[in-house]
Amino acid sequence: MARNSINQRAIEKHLKEIAKGYERAARRNPIRVPIQTGTSAEGGSVPGRGTAEGDPILARLLLWLDEQAQQNPSHYVDVTRFIQEQELHGEDASVLVFELEQRDLVKVARTFDGTSDVCLTDAGRAAIHRLTKLRGDRAARLRYAMDAFQRWLFDTSGNQQPVDPALFFAAPGAFFAGSAISGEDLHEALVYLAEHKLIERIDTDPATVAITPQGVSCALAGGSVQDHINQPRPGSTYNNYLPNAKGVIIGEQQHFTQNNTDGVDPTLFVQLAGYIGQVSSTLGMSDTDRAELERVAQDLHAEATSESPEPGRLRQVATQVKDKLIEAGTTIAATMGVQMAEQALAALVQ
């Protein structure tokens, strides 16, 4: 099948048709209480898929329980009703209840006939409050839509065969912590993924998409789409917002050397500092920790671009950068930064 770039109006028309069809289906079988998760306006992190709030099914269940509690305060509710109403026929009520109970989000009243009735705990209400507070984060919704669609496309068609993106709406992951991903959400995600060559739009009727080799690599890496996009490429430079005293942007030069008597080549340290400025906002750190990491990166940049960089000072500050990246977690961006720091420190002792 020939693959060509599809006309933008055509893809928008197709996605609008998808959205209308999905909205009609949603009216027939509505999600009772929409809710979103993601990075908050205050800079909080997206709940992981290993948490109840980050799991598409459990988040929907939490909000459904909240609705039941508003209608009948202090009453226990049979979770099988949720499965029936939401038509989640492949789900096991007892497993869902166990997941919530293990996290102290519900209290359980087990009956003699084997059913498990539940009511929310204070921890459950707090979890719902957190999710509700995150509802308006559009950036988090788009990040989630990109990640969920990319994972779904890889699972559905890892062999790079074209797929109708509308099929994604039937996937469990098509809910942003309980709130259905809309046609507009999917359209934005597809445009972004195509721009970064993670998917390819195919000129068919209706329009389809296929995962690219880069998209496969992104899925296999296990990180987010943003992690994949922000990781450094071989031979790349790391331009960012941290200028040195001479007004030179960190990372503008692939090989940055200075005249000094210690035989120190600060190139790797300059690139490391520049990389931190580029990816610090993607590491999921608190505002305080991120500011401290950027401050240390600025110190490293200042030392590396000085007239006579001191090896001891470079080692000290680069080690601080490495330690803070390790504390940040195991995302691709953080791991890549740790590797860059280790390479710079290794070069210092050669």
N, C-alpha and C positions, 0 to 999 in steps of 0.2 A: 504494500500500500504506500503510495507517495505521501510524504509528510511535508506539509508546507505551513508557513505561518498563516494562521487564520485571521481574517479581517476582524479588527477590534469590535466593530459594531455587531458582527455576527456572533461573537462569543458573548457579548453583553446581552443580545437578544435571547440567546439560548439560555443564559443563566437567569434572566428575568422570567422566562417561561418555566424554568425549574422552580424558581422561588414561588411563582403563583400556584403551581401544582402542589408544592409542598405545603404552602399556607392553607390551601383548601383541605389537604389531608389533616393538617394540624387542627383545623376547626372541627373536623369530624371526630378527632381523637386528641383533644387538647392536653398539653402539659399543664398541670394545675397551677404551679407556681414557678415562673421563670427565675433563674439565678445564674450568676456567672462567678468564675474564680479567675484569679490571675494576679499580676503584680498590682498592688494597690496604688492609689495616688500618693501615699506616703512612702512608696518604695518597697513594700512588702513583697515576699516571694510567692510564686504560684504554688498552690498545694500540690504535692507530688501525687502520682497515680497510686502510690502505696498508701495514701491516706484516704479516709472516707470522703473528705471534701473534694479530693482530686479524682475520685473514681466516678465515671459518668452515671452508673446505676445507683451507687450508694448516695451520691449527692441528690439525685432525683428523689430517692426514698426519704432522705432527711427532710426535704422540703414538703413532700407529701405528708409526712408525719406532722410537720408543723401546721399544715392546713387542717388536718384532723384534730389537732390539739386546740386550734382556735375555735373549731365548731363544738368540740366536746372536751373541755378542759379536764385534765386528770384521768381521762378514760384510757384504758388500754385498747390497742387497735391490732387487728389481725393483718399481718403483712401480706398474706396471700391475696387480699383485696387489691393491694398495690400492683401485684404481678398481673392480676386479671384486668384491672383498669388500664394499665399501660401496655397490655398485650406482650409482656415479656415472658413468653411461654417457656423459654429455655432456662429461666432462672429458678433457683431453689430458695424458697422463703426462709427455710431454716439456716441456710448458709448466709444469706443477707443479714438475718438477725444476729447470727454469731459474729459476723464482721463488726456490726455496730456495738454489740455487747462487749466485745474484746477491747474496744476503744472507749468504753464507759459512756457511750452516747445515748444508750437506751437502757431502761429497766425491762426485764422480761418476766412475764407470768406464764409459765408453761402449763398447759392443760392436760387432762388425762387422754384426750383424743389425739395428742401429738402436735396440735397447733401451738404457735408461739405468738402470744399477744405482747405488744410492747408499748411503752410510752417514753417520751423524751426525758433525759436527765438534764441537769444544769449544764453539763459539758456539751450535750447535744444542742441545747439552745444557743450556747456560745458559738458552736461551730456554724450554726445557721446564721447567727449574727455576723460572723466573719465573712461568710459567703455573700450575704446580702450587701455588706459594706463594699465588697469588691465588684458589685454588679455593673457599675458604670465604667469600668476600665476597658476602653475600646482597644487599646494596644495589646492588652493581655488576651482579649478575645481573638484578635487577628493572629497573634503568636500561637495560640492554642489551635485555631483553625488550620494554620499551615502545618503544624506538627501532626495533628490528627489526620489530616488528609494525606500527608506524605507517608505516614505509617500505613494507612489503609491502602493507598495505591500500591505500595511495595508488597503488602500481604496479598492483595487482590491480583496484581499483575506485575510481579517482579521480573517476568520475562520480557518486559517492555512492550507488551501488546496494548493497543489502544483500548481505553475504557471510558464509558460515559460517566462523567463526574457526578451526575445526578444520583447514581447508585450509592454514593457516599452517604446520602441522607438516611438510608436504611441501616447504617452501621451504628453500633452502640456508642462509638466515639464521636458521633455527630451532635453531641450535647456538651455544651460548655458548662460543666457542673450543674446540669439540670436545665439549662436554657438551650433551646434548639438552635443550631447553626442555621442562619438564614441564607437565601440565595445570594444576597449582597455580601455576606461574610465570606462565602465560598468564592465568589467572583474576585474579591480583593486578594484572597489567599492564592488563587490560581495565577493572577497577574504577577504577584510577587515571586512565586515559585518559578514561573516561566522566565521572568527577567533574570533570575539567577541560575537559569539552565538546569533546574532540578526536575522540571517536567517539560514536555513538549506538546504544544497544542496541534491537533491534527485536523486537517481540512476535510471533515466528513459531515454527513447530515444524519442525525444531529452531531454537533461538534463533540470530539472525544479528546482525551489527553493520554499521554504515555509517559512513564517514568524514564529518565535519561540515565546514562552511566553515573553521572554525578549524583543524581537522585538516589540511585542504589547505594552508592558509597555513603551518602548522608544517613540512609536508613540503617545500614550495617554498623555505622559508628555508634549508634545508640544515643547520641545527643540530640539537641534540638536543631531546628533549621538554622536558627541564629548562630549557634555554636559552629555549625558547618560553614556558614557564610563568612564568619569572622575569623576563622583560623587562618594563619599565614600560609601563603603558597610559596613553593621553592622559587627563589630569585626575587621575591617581592620585597618591597620596602614597607615601613610602618609609619605612614604619615599620620600625624594627629595634632592636637591643639597645644602641645607643650613646646614653646619656642625657647631657644637658649639665649644667652646674654647678647649674642650677635644677631638675634632675630631669625636664626635658621630653625626651620621646623624639624623636630626630631624625626629621623628616618628618611629625610629627603635624599640623602646620599646612600647608595648601597654600600660603599666602603668609606668610612669616615676615619681618617687618621690625622694625627697632630704631631707636631715636633715636640718630642720630650726625650729626656735622657734616661728614662727608666725602661725603654723598650716596650711600653704598654700600647697595644692597639685597642682603642676603646670602642671599636665598631660594634661588637656584640652587645656591649653595655648600652650604647646609644639605641640600638634596635630594640633591646629589651624594654628600656624606658618608654620608647615610642609605642611599643606593642601594648603596654599597660594603659597608656592614654587612649588607645583605640578600643580596647575590649573591657575596660573596667566597669562600664555600665551593663555588661551582659553577664557578669559573674554571680548575680543574685546576692550580693553583699548588702548589709545594712548601710545606710548613708554614712554613718560614722566610720565603719570599717573601710568603705570605699574611699572616703576622703583621706584616711590614713595611708592606704595603699598608693593613692595618687601623689600624696606628699612625699612618700619614700621614693617613688618613681622620679619625681622632680629632683630630689636630692641626688639620685643616681645620674640623671641627665646632667645636672650641674657639674658633678665631679668628672664625668666622662668627657665633657666638652670643655673642661678647663685647660689652661695652657700646659700644665704638667699633672696629669691624673696620677693620684697615688694608689698603687696596687692594694695597699691595706684598706684604704677607704672604699675602693671599688668592691673589694671582697665583702666588706662589712655591709654595705648598703644593698648589694645584689643578693646577699644571703637573707636580708630582711624582706626583700621583694619575694624571694622564693618561699620563705616561711608563710608570708601572708597569702600567697597563691594556694599553698597547700591547705591553709585554713579555709579558703574560699570554697573548697569542694573538689569534685572530680569531673567537672564539665570538660569538654574538649578544649575550650578556651583557657581554662585554668591549667590543665595538664600541659598544653603547649607552652604556656608561659614558664612553667616549672622546668621544662626541658630546655628552653632558651636560657634560663638562668644557670642551669647546670653546665651548659656548653660554654657560657661566658666565664664561669668560675674555673672550668677545666682549662680553658685557654690561658688563664692568668698564671697558672703554675707551670706551663710548658716552657 
